[in-house]
Every structure is written in structure tokens, then in C-alpha cells.
């Protein structure tokens, strides 16, 4: 504490970011401040603080800070550091899920309607996001059924292609086969865009007529499909909020906390229609609700497309958030405090959703803590580890009879998978099926990055886990010794008895099957195995495709590379039509038919 007291005395009157560290030097919290001196001192004064903040402060052994030019620069830096270090007590949106949108490229003569999860400033039209029980596939099928527009990405050239099945069953106007003029297709596109903007009534009438016709023709499965689509459109129509201007696109965000855990609810409205909602359970240690909400918004919209307006509680740091969008994301977003009217009602709805989700998620958050950070602490105690195993890396080898040998590295941070840190290795120097030598090559390559510029991308692990028994552990220990690595713990887990082996004991350690620490080690072992198998299958399939293409007369190196880039696996090229294969650069229709015949035999 003497170090902290001295640093508190020297804090500047400047905006910036402060970084809290535990006794092992791990970053456990990152925060931004308008005035560093005032904000950081608050944590260590005896003034009342939320319980979650007190828990975090109890683990602080030191802190650092970075001075910035402005509070907005501090907010942006805080966001980047949270993503980079994933501190235990910050809001961490780990799933990073994105929602689907329907994209229409109006620059094409014959626009296609298809799904994307990324919105770009490219002049295209985007509709969505689709969430909350509305399936974008159903929407696309309905658009094609009603208007005959194309959903494929087939290139339309001066030479007409053969019509596909969708044309023959009346679902597509087949512009690729020159079956429709550009003007007539443009009319269909305009009608489809109107439908996607919320004009569902005309579509419902068309579907009802088709359903009745199908029922009369005793095509009952088709009639049921039409009925399901009518029901979907009814749900969409029911989500229309009549009190909202149809032009308003807004997200409504509310925050709830019990001083230990928190939750956020995001309601999404587009064109006056409620698209759906998403809730997030949070385990964080922000000093105020305003800071927590600001941190959530900056993280959330770094991965999601922001709307024109975000409706928030009055305590939100609205000007700061607007400035963040404008200066750091290049977007003009209005941050509105809803005080009355329909927007206030929507905010109340989001607030009720957040409070309800928090109440139902407390047990789940506690269970997650038991499975993750508490399991890490227990593992440290059970195995006598010198330090808390915050970053764990697990390695596995996969091959069949020594062919296409690969290794995988799975990474857990505070007991949770961090898939962005996973790595794959193709074994280069080992002959035959030798798992010991393959592990040695893999760990040599991994450990060689320590102490170099690449350690920024591949941080030093606290614990390395090997999938295997004492033999695999000893083989890797030799590499640690040769490379002089003595500050990283090393263990292995054997599958049969689920025994854990360490370098400090000749005997395996058996934990109870229900022990959370053992379950965590099993999870990272299974993740490494899954990742290795996936890579092996992908590599093996590519090699198999290459060897098969070498057998086709007329397919040389350049054509083989082009085909592998286009199809990548045998399954994909087998399911392709000859006409599709012929679209590959350098492949004539005659050669495409020969390729198709080869893979059909």
C-alpha cells in the first residue's frame, strides 16, 4: 500500500486512463477519468462504494495510468485496452455476436438479395437487424416468392446461362438466363424494397391467394408453408409501434444493477417496427451507473452497426458518447434522454427487461464465476501453482498415420475460452506419427516468441496444459529446460483416468469428477482437441482435393489452384454443377464437364 499511497500523491490533474493491477501484475480493471487525480483517489478513500467496487479494490496491489489529451481520447483508449487485456472487473462482451441484415446492391443492373453481418458505406441498401424470433431466411424466401428477385450471387454476363430450378418453380425471374428485361426486373426490385421497409399487407394478400390455390390443388405441404409465412408477416406487423414515426431508427438501452452484478437490455426499432431485444448479464466494477453504461455502449457499437438514434436514461454521459461516435467511429448518432411520450415508454420497457434479466441471471453469473475465476483459484491451490493461472494455453496433436500432422493451441483467460487467441500449427520437421516430437516442435515455436516483439500478440502464459500423460509432459519439459523457461507452470492431463501430472510429483493427481477446477482443465483440453481435429480435417480435405485434381487431364497447376481457391473441399466441388465450375478462371465448359464426371465416378 505504500507504493499506492505515493502514486496517489503524484497523480496529475489531467484526463486519462488508469489501470489496476493485482499482486501477480495482471491487469484487473481499466477505467477512464476526466481528472485522474480525483477519480483514482476515490477508490482508496473510505467513502461508501458499491460492493463490486470494494471487491475489486481488495485485489489491487498497484496501478498505472496514461495521460490523454481529452476525456474522449481516454474513453477510446479505455475501450481498446479492455479489448486487448480483457480485465476481470470490466464489462466484457465476449460473444461478439453480430446480427444478420439483408443486403441489396443497387449498383448492379440485376440486384441480388442476400444476407450479410457487416454493414459498409458502399451505397448498398441494408435491412435489419433480424433478431428476436424472426428468421432472415424466411424473409428472403418470402421476398423471392412474392417478387421473383434473385437470391444467388451468380454473375450475369452477355451470354445467357441455363435456368435453375427456382425459375422453373416460379420463384425467380432468371435474369442470368436473360428471361426478364432490366426495366421489368427493376420494378420487381422496387416492390421488394418496399416490402422490406415494412409494407407487408400486399404481401400477405398474395400469400393468402397462393395458400388457397395450393389447398385447392391438394398441395397441402405447400399450403402450410404459405400459412407459416403469413403468420410470420402477422408477427412483423404486430411489432409496428403506431406512435413512432416510421422514419425513426433507434436502439433503446437500459441498465440495472444490484451493486454486485448488472444487466443491460437493448431494444431495437427500425422504421417504427420493434425488431427485437437482447439482454446482457455483466460482472463489472464501475464506480457509477453512467460509467458502466458508457463502457457498454462503446464496446457494443464497436461490433454492431449504430442506428441514427440511441435512447438512454438521463444519467448517461450523452455528450461524451455522441463525441465518441463522431470522432472515433465516424458516425453521427443522436443520444437522447427519454423523458416523456412513446420514447419514455420504450425506455421503461427496456428497464423492466434489464431488471428482470438481472434477477434471473444472478445464479447463472455466480455459477459462471465458480466455473471460471473460482476454478482458477482452486486449481492454483490444488496443484500448488506459484501464481494464479490467468492465461492458460493447452496443446494437442492431430494426424492419421503421420499424415497432415497439425497442432492446436487453445487459450483460456480467467477460466473462459478466448477463441480470438487460438492458434494452429502445421508440423514441419517431424517424420511419421510421433506426438512427442510434434509437441516439442510446437512448443519450441511457441516459446521462441517470448521476449520478442511478437510477445505483444502472443502474451506469456501463466500455465501450459498438455493433452497427454507423463510421457508428453516430460517431452515438453525438455523444451522448457533447453530454452531456459522457468516462470511458466507446466501440467498434463491424461484422458483415461483424467489424472493431472505436474513436474513436482511423480504421481498423478486425481480430483473429484465434479470439481470445477478439473472441469475447467477438461474444457480447455476438449477445446484444443476440437480445434486440432477441425484444422486436420480442413487440411486433409484440401490435400485430398489437390491429389484428385491432379488426376484430371487438362487441369494444370494454375487451374488446380483456381479450383482449390473456389471450392476448397471435395464435397463442395462434387455438389457444384458443370456450369458453375466453368465460371472458374481458365476452366472451359468442356473441361468443367470432365471434372464433374471425374468426381461423380
N, C-alpha and C positions, 0 to 999 in steps of 0.2 A: 504493500500500500504506500510505502514511502516514495516509490517511483511514480505512482499515480498522483500523489499529493504535489510532488514537484512539477509534474507535467500540467496539472490543473492550474497551478500558479502562473505558468508561462503561456497559457492558451491565448490566441490573438482575438481581436475584435473584428474578425473577418468572416465572410461566408465560406463554407467548405463542407467537407465530408469527414466524419470521424469513424474510426474502425476499432471495434472492441476485440480483444484477443484473450483466449483462455491461457492456462498455465503451460500448455503444450505449444503455444504460438499459433493455434488455429484461429482463423477469423470467425467469430460467432455472431457478430452484428455489424451492420453498416447503416449509418444514418446521415442525413443532410441537415445543415443548420444555416440559418440566416446570420447568426452570430455564434461562432464556435464556442467562445468562452462561456456564454450564457447557457447554451444547450447542454454541453458536455458536463458542466458542473452540476446541473440538475440531477444527473444520475447518481451522484455520490453525496449529495446533501441528504439530510434526514427528513426532508419533506415527504408527505404522502405520495406514494406511487402505486400504479396498478400492480397486481400480484405478478403478472407475467414479466413486468419490467424488473421487479425485485429478484425474480428467479434468474434473469439474465445477468444482472449486476453481481449476484453472488458468485458467478463463474468468471467474472472479468479479472484478469491478472495484469493487464496492460492495455494501453490504447495508443493508436496513432491517428494522425489527421492530415488532410490535404487541403490547402487553401485554394479557393477558386475565385474567379473574377466576380461571380454573381451567384445568387441563390439558384437561378435556373441552370447554371453550369454545375452546381452542386447536385441538383436533382438528377441531371443527366448522368453525372459520374456515379452517383449512388446506384442508379438503375444498372449501369454497366458492371459495377463491382459486385452487385448482388448476383447477376447472371454468371459472372466469372467464378466467384468463390462460394456461392450457394450457402451463405451463413445460416446457422442453425435457427437463429431467432428472427430472421427476416421472413417476409411473405415470399414464398417460393411457389410460383405457378409451374409445377413440374411437368404437367401433362402436355402443355403447349399444343393442345388440340386446336385445329382450325376447322371452320365450318364450310360446307360446300356452297358455291354460288353457281348459277347458270350464266355462261358467258356467250355473247353473240358478237362476232367481229363484223361490224357494219362496213368495214373497208373491202370485204370480199364481194364479188358480184353475186355469189350464191351463198350467203352466210349460213354457217352451221351452228347449231345449238349444242353446247357441251358443258361439262362440269369442270370447274377449277376451284382450288382452295387458296389461290393467291390473286389479289386484285392489283392490277398495274395501271399506270397512267398511260394507256396505249390507244385511247379513243374507242375502245370496245364498250358494249353495254353489259352491265353486270346486274343480276337479280338474286336476292337472298339477303342474309344467310338463311339456309334451311335448317331448322332445328326444332326441337320440341315435338317430335312425333310426325312431322311432315317429311316424307321421303322424296328427295330430289329426283330419284329415278321415276317415281310415279308422276311427278310434274312433267318431266321430259317426255315420258311416254304419252301423256295426255296432250302435250303440245304437238307432238308428231301426229297423233291420231286425229286431232282436230284440224290441223293446218297443213299437214303433209310436208313440213320442212324436214331437212336432213339433220341427223344427229351424228353422222360419221364425219371423219376428217379427210375423206378421200379427195385427192387433188382433182380439180375439174380442168380438163385440157381441151384443146381444139378437136381431139379425137375422142368420140363418144365411147364410153365403157359399156359393158354388159349390165343390164338392170339386175339389181339384187332382189332378194325375197321381199324386202319391205315395199318395193314398188308393186310387186305382183299381188300383195295382200292389201294394197291401197293405203299404206302408211307413209309413203314418201313419193314425192313428185319426180324423183330421179333426175335432177339437173345434171348429174355426172354422165347420164346417158342421153343428154340433150332432149329430154322428153317434155321440157317446160321452158318457156321464154324467160328472159331476165326480168321483164316487166311483171309478168304474172307471178313469178316467184317472189318479187319484191312486195307485192300486195299481200301474199301469204305471210311474209315476214312481219309486215306492219301489224297484221291482225294478231300474230303470235306475241309480239311485243306488248300489245295492248292487254292481252290475256295475262302475261307475266306481271304487268303493272297493277293487276287487281280486277280486271273486267272479266269476272268468272261467269256471269249469268248467261251470256250467249253460249259459252262452252257447255254449261250444264244442260241447256236445251238440246244442243246437238247430241250430247251423250245419251240423254233420255230417249231421243228418237232412235239412236243406234241400239240401245238396250232393248227397246220394244221390238225392233226389227229382228234382232238376234233371237229373242224369245219366241217370236212367231215362227222363225225358221228352225226352232228347237236346238239352237246353238247355245245351250244353257251355260257352258263354261265361259263363253264369250260375253253372254249377257251378265253373268256375275262379275266379270272383270269391269264391264261398263258401270255396274252398280257400285262397285268399290271406288271407282274414280269419281263418281257423282258424290259419294259420301265424303271423299277427300276434299272436293271443292266446297262442299257444305261446311266442313270444318274450317277451311280457309276463310270463307265468307263470314262465319260466326266470329272470327278473330278480328274482324274490322271494328275499329273503335270510332263510332259515329261522331263523337265530339271532337275528334282530332282532324285537323286539316290534312287532306290526303297527301300533300306535298311534304309533310314533316317526316324526316328520318331521324329517330332519336333512340339512344340507349338510356335506360333509367337504372341508376346504380345506388344501392343502399348497403349500409354496413351495420352489423350488430356485434356486440361483444359482451362477455360476462366477466371481463377483467383478467381472464386466463386464456380463453380461446375466443376466436372471432369467426365471422362468416360474412360473405358478400353475395348479394344477388344482383344479377344483370338481366333486366327485361329489355327485349329487342323489339322495336316497332319500325316498320318500313312502309311508306305510303299509307299511313294510317291503319296498318294491319299489324296485330300482335304476332310476331314471328315465333316467339318462344322465350324461354328463360333458361339461365344457367346459374348454379349456386356453387360457391367455393368455401370449403372449410379451411380456416387459417390458424396457424400456430405461430404467433409472432410477438414481438415485444416493443411495439411503438409506444411512445410516451403519450400521444394523443390520437383520438379517432381521425382527426384531419390528416395527420401524417400517415396513418395506416391506409386511409382511402386514397391519398395521393400516390403512395407507393404502389398500391394495387393498380390504379389507372395507368400509370406509366409502364408497368410490366405488361398488363393485359393488352394494351393497344400497341405495344411493340410487336405483338404476334397477331393481332386482329385488325381488320380494317375499321377505322373510326367512322362514325356517322357524322352528319352535319351538326348534330347537337347531342350533348350528354347532359342529362338531368340528374342533379345530385342534391344531397342535403345542404343546408345553408352553411354548415361549418367547414365544408370542403374548401381547400385553397384554390379557388376558382381562377383567379388571375394568373397564378403560378402555373396551373395546369394548362390554361389556354396558351400561355407563353411557351411552355414545353412543346405543345403540338406545333406551334408556329415556327419556333426556332430549331427544334431538334428533329421533328418528323416532317416538317414542310407541309403541314396541313392546317387549314383554318377551321377550327372546331369551336362552337359556342358552348360554354359551360354554364348551365342555367340552374339557379336555385329555385326550386318549385315551391311557391308559397300559397297558391290558390288555383282553383279550376281543375281541369282534367289532368294536367301535369302533376299537380299535388296529389291527386287521387292515385295516379300511377306510381308515384314515389312511395305512398303509403302501402300500396300493394307489394312493391319490391321490399319495403321494410319488413312487412309481415312475413314474406317469403324468407328473408335473411334470418329473422328471429326464429322461425320455425325450423329452418335448416340447421341453425346453430344448436337448438335444443336437441334435435335428433342426431346430431353429429358428434356430440361431446364424447360419448362412449367410443365411437369409431376413432376419434383423434387420440384418445387415451390408448386404445388398442394399437394404433399405428406407432405411438411412442414406445410401447412395450416391444413391438416387433422390430424397432429400428434403433433409436438412440439408447434406450434402456438395454436392448440386446447387446449393443456395442460395449456398454459399461460392464455388463455381466460377463461378456467374453473376455474382456481385459482382466477381470477378477479371476475367472475360472482358469485361464491359461497363464496367468502371471505376466501379462504383457507389460512392457516398460511404459507404454503410452497408450492413450485412448486411440483405438483403430478407426479414425475418422474416414480416411480414404483406404479402401480395401480393393485389391486387384486380384482376380482369380484367372488362372490359365488352364487351358485344356487343349489336347491334340486330337485331330480327326483325320483318318485316312482309311483306305481299303487296300489291304495287301501292299502298303507302302506307296500307293499311287495317289497323286494330288494331295500331298500332305499339307495340312494347314494348322495353325494355332489361333486361339482366340484369347482376348483379354476382356473380361467383364469388370466393370467398376461400380462399387457401391460407395456413396457418400453418406455418412451418418446412418448407415444401415439400409439405404434406399438406392435402387438402381439408377445410375446416371448414364443412360444409353448414348448420350452425345459424346461420352468419353471412351466408349468401347472401341477396340482396335482389332484388326485381323492381320495375321502374318502368314505369308506363304513360305514354307520351309524350303531353303535353297541349298543347304550343304549336306544334308543327311541322305544316305542311300538306304533304301528299304524301309521296313516298318520298325523304327527304333524310337519309341516315345521318349526315352531318357535323353537321347541325343537331340531330339526335336525340342524338348523343353529347354535344354541347355542353350541351343541356338536362339530360341525365342527370348529367354531371359537375358542372354548376352546383348541382344539387340535392344531390348527394353532398358536395361540398366546403363547402357552406353550413353543414353540421353541425359542422365543425371549430371548436373554440373556444367551443362552446355546451354546454349541459347534455346534449345528445344525443351528444356525443363519447364518453360512457360506454358507450352502446350501439353506436356506430359509431366504433371507435378509428381513429386516424390511421394510414393505410397507410405502409409504407416504399417500396413500389413499386406503380405503377399500370400495368397492361398493357392495351393497346387491340387488339382484333381488327381488323386492317387494315394499310394501308401508310403511306407518308409523308403522304398527304392527311389521313387520320383522325388521325394523330399531331399534325399542325400545327393541326387544328381544336381538339383538346383542349388543346394547349399555349396557345392564345389564352385559353382559360378560366382556366388556371392563372395566366397573367400578369395577367389582369384582376382576379382575386381575390387576387393577391399571395401565391400559394402557391409557395414556392421550396425547401421542405425535403422534398418528396416526389419521388422519381425517376419518370420517365415514359418508357415504351417502347411500341412496337407490333410485332406480328408479322404478316407478310403470308403468306397461305396458299400461293400458287403455289410460290414458291421457299423458303418457310419462312425468310425473311430477317427479322432483328430490326433495327428502326430506333430510334435514340436521338436526342436533341436536340443531342448534342455532335458528330455526324458526319453529313455529307450522304449518305454511302454506307451501304448496308445491311451488316449483319454476318452472315456465313454460318458457322454452327457445323457440325461433323461430325454427320451424321444420328444417330449412336449416342451423341452427347454427352448425359450425364444432365441437364445444365443446359437444353439445348434441349428434351429430352423433358418436362421439368417445365413449361416455358413452353407447350409443345403441350398438355399435360394441362389446365392451367388455362384455356387458350383453348377447348379442346373442352368443358370443363365449362360455361363461360359460354355457349357456343353451344347446348349441350343444354338448359340451364336457360331460355334465351330462347325456344327453339323450343317447349318444353313449355308455357311461360306463354302464348305466342302461340296455340297450338292450343286451350288451355283457354278463353282469352278469345274466340277466333274461334268456337268451338263454342257458347259461351253466347250470343254475339250472334246466331248463326245460329238458335239455338232461339228466342230472343226474336222475331226477324223472322218466323219460321214461325208462332209462336203468334198473332202479330198478324193473321194471315190467317184464323184460325178464328173464325167468327161465334159470339158469345156469350162469348168469352174477353176480358174487360176487363183493366185494369191490375192489380187486386188478384188476380184468378185467375191472370194471367200470372206475377206474382211468386211466388205459391204454387207453381205448377207448376215454375218455374225453380229454386226452393229445393229442391224434392223430387227433381227429375230432373237438373238442371244441363246435360245434353247431349242432343242429338238422338238419339244411339244408345240412351240409357237410356229415353227416353220411347217410342221405337219398339219396344223389346223388352218393354215393360210391357203387361199385359192391361188391358182397359177397366175391369174391376172394381178393379184396383189404382189406376188413375188416378182412379177415383171416390172413393177414400179421401182424396184431396187436399181440404183445406178449400175449400168453395164450389163444388165440381165434382160435379154430379149424374151418375147413370149414363148418362143420355141424352147429356149433353154430353161425357162421357168417351168414349162410342162415336163421337161426331162427331170428337173429337180423334184417336182411334185410326184412324179412317177417313182423316183428312187425312194422317197420317204414313205410312199404308200405301200411299197412291197414288204 
